[in-house]
Amino acid sequence: MKKLVLLILIVLAIGAFFFFDLGQWLTLEALKSQQAAIEAYRSEHPLLTASLYALAYIVITALSLPGATLMTLTGGAIFGVFWGTLLANLSASVGATLAFLIARFVIGDWVQARFGDRIGPINRGIEQDGAFYLFSLRLVPLFPFFVINVVMGLTRIKTWTFFWVSVVGMIAGAAVYANAGTQLAQLDSLAGIASPSLIASFVLLGLFPLVARKTLEWLKNRRSSALTTEADE
């Protein structure tokens, strides 16, 4: 019953978002037109503005609504690079963790019970390399943000691990978009922020920890095999 009630509330919230066309406020054009007003409000109520921004960002990411990228740009445009990055990163991580917990609470047990045998290797892989794997996913901007949250919620990764790895893994991307937000007037589209070379850099950075760990494990196993062979001789 608790799961059903939560699911109904989530569906109603998402439905209200689209029914009232709230997405019209989460566009680059809307941000540009309201930037002066938002900055004026922030100068008079800095803490309240930061709190409202963080709350909005958390709700958007927790419900897997479109607009996370625009919210990060907003953070940079209104609060500057440092505070914009910090607020966006923490808010996105909290919201992502809530989405993660929602997926785990609502359908996680059913998925594990129904497909436990099939996803057993995935669970074991997450237990061994969960932090490295999630870190790679967070850095590589090729996978939808909300998909990672939901899919990881269906695995056995620990909630705290998911949160802190998300904080570390998303800070580079948050800094890039927050910095772009400081140049808001010069932006024509969100697609122009992440160049192919920047995406490639994130891919390499994201894969490095996982590759490094596998390489170290391979070297360790090879050394152990060599020592065993010498001992037998």
N, C-alpha and C positions, 0 to 999 in steps of 0.2 A: 504493500500500500504506500509506503514512504517513497519507493522508487517511482511508482505511478504518479503520485502527487508532484514530485520533483520534475518528472518528465513533462507533465501537463503545464507546470509553471514555466518551464523553459520554452516549450512550444508557444505558449501564449506571449511570452516576452519577445521571442523572435518574430512571431506573427505581428505583434504591435509595431515592431521596428519597421517592417515592410509596409504594413497597412497605413501607418501615418507618414510614410516616406521620410523617415529620419535620416536615411542615407544621403539625402540632398545636402545635409550639413557636413558630410564627410567627403567633400570633394576639394580639389585644389582651388577651384574657382571660389568656392564658399569661404575657404580659409583666407584667401587673398582679400576678399571683400570685407571680412570681419576682423582682419588682423589688427587694425588700428583700435577698434573698439575693445578687443580682447586685451591688448596691451595697456590701454587706459584703465581697464578694470583691474588688471594685475598690479598696476602701480598703486592703486588705492587699497586693494585687498590681496596682497601677495600670497599669504598662507591659504586663504580660502580658494584662490584661483588654482594653486598647486594641488590642493585637496580635491577640488572638483575635477581637475584634469586627470589626476590619478584614478579617481573613482570611475570616471567615464571610460578610461583606457582599460581598467580591470574588467568592467562589465562587458565591453566590446570583445575582449579576448576570451573571457570566460564563456560567453555565449557563441563564440566562433563567428562573430559578425564581421562583415568587411569593413576595413577602415584602420587597421593597425598601422600600416605604413604612413597614412595621413596623420595619425595621432602622433607618431614619432616626429614627423616634420613640424607639427604644431608645437611640440615640446621645444625644439630648437628655435623656432621662430619667436616664441613667447618668452622662454626662460634662458635662452643662450645655449651654447654647446655643452658646457659642463652640467648645469642643472637640468637641461633638456634631456641629455643622455642618461643621467642618473634617474630622473623621474620616469622616463619612458622605459628604461631597462627594468627597473624594479616593478613598475606597474604591469608591464608585459609578462614578467616572470610570475607575478602573483596571479594574474588572470589566466595564464597558461596552466598553472598548477591547479586552479579551480576547474578548468575545462578537463584536465587530466583526471581529477578526482570525480568529476561528474560522470565521465565515461566509465571509470572503474566502478563506481557505485551503481550506476544504472544497468550496464550490460557486461561489466567485467567478469563477474562470477559466471554468468551464462555462457560467455565465450570460452572461459577456461573449462567449464564443465562439458560443453558441447564439442569443443575442438581441442581438448587438452592433449590428446595423443598427437595431433598434427602440429600443434604449436609448441610442443615440448622442447624441441631443439632451439626454438626462438627464445623460450624462457631461460634455457641454460646459457644461451649466448648472451642474453641480457644480464644474467647474474655474473658472468665472467667479464664482459666488456661493456656493460650497460652505460657507464659514464662516458667512456671513449666514443661509443657509438652515437649516443645522444649529442655529445659535443660536436661531432662531425656533422650531424644533421642540422644542428642549430647554426653552424657557420656556413654551410653550403646553401645559398639562396635559391635552390632548385626545387625544394619541396615546400608545399603550402604550410604555413605556420600552424593553422588549426588542425591539419591532418596529423602532424607530428604529435600534438597534444593528445588527440583522441586515441591514436594507435598506441602510443606509449602507455596510456591508461589501461590498455587491455593486456599489458605485459605484467611481469612481476617486479619491475624496477621499483625501488623504494621512493616514497614521495619526497623525502628530503634530498635524495640524490637528484631526482628530476628537477627540483627547484634550484639548487645551487649550480648545477651544470647549465641550466637554462640561463641563469644570471651571467655566468662567465661566458657561455657560448654566444649570447646575443648582444654582448656589450659592444663588439666591434661594429656590427650592423647598425645598432642604435646610434653610435657615434657618427657613422657615415650619414645617416638620414637626418640626425639632429643638426649636423653641420650644414647639410643642404638646406635645412629649414631656415638657417640664418640668412640665406640668399634667396628667400622665397620669391621676391619680386622678379628674379631672373629665371625662375623655373616655368617651363611651359607644360611639362608632363612629368608624371612619376617615373615613367620608363627611362627618362633621360638621366636619372640619378645614378643608376648602376650600369656602368659600362661593361662590355665583355671582358676587358682586362681586369676590372675590379671583381667581377664574378669569378673569374679564373683564379684570382688570388685567394678568394674566400674558399674555393674548392680545395686548393692545395693546402691551405692552412687547416681546413677541417679534416682532411685525410691524414695529415702528418702524424697526429698523436696515435691514431689507430695503426697506421703502418709501422711507426716506431715501436709500438708495443709488440706487434706480431713479429717484427724483426728480432727484437730482444728475446722473445720466447723461442724463436727458431734457433738463435745462437746458443741459448741456454740448453735446449734439447740436444743440439749437435755436440756441445761440450760434454754433456752427461753421457751421450752415446760413446764418445771417444774415450772417456775415462773408464766406462764399463768394458770397452773392448781391450784397453790396456790392462785392466785388472784380470780379464780372462786369460790374456796371453801370459 
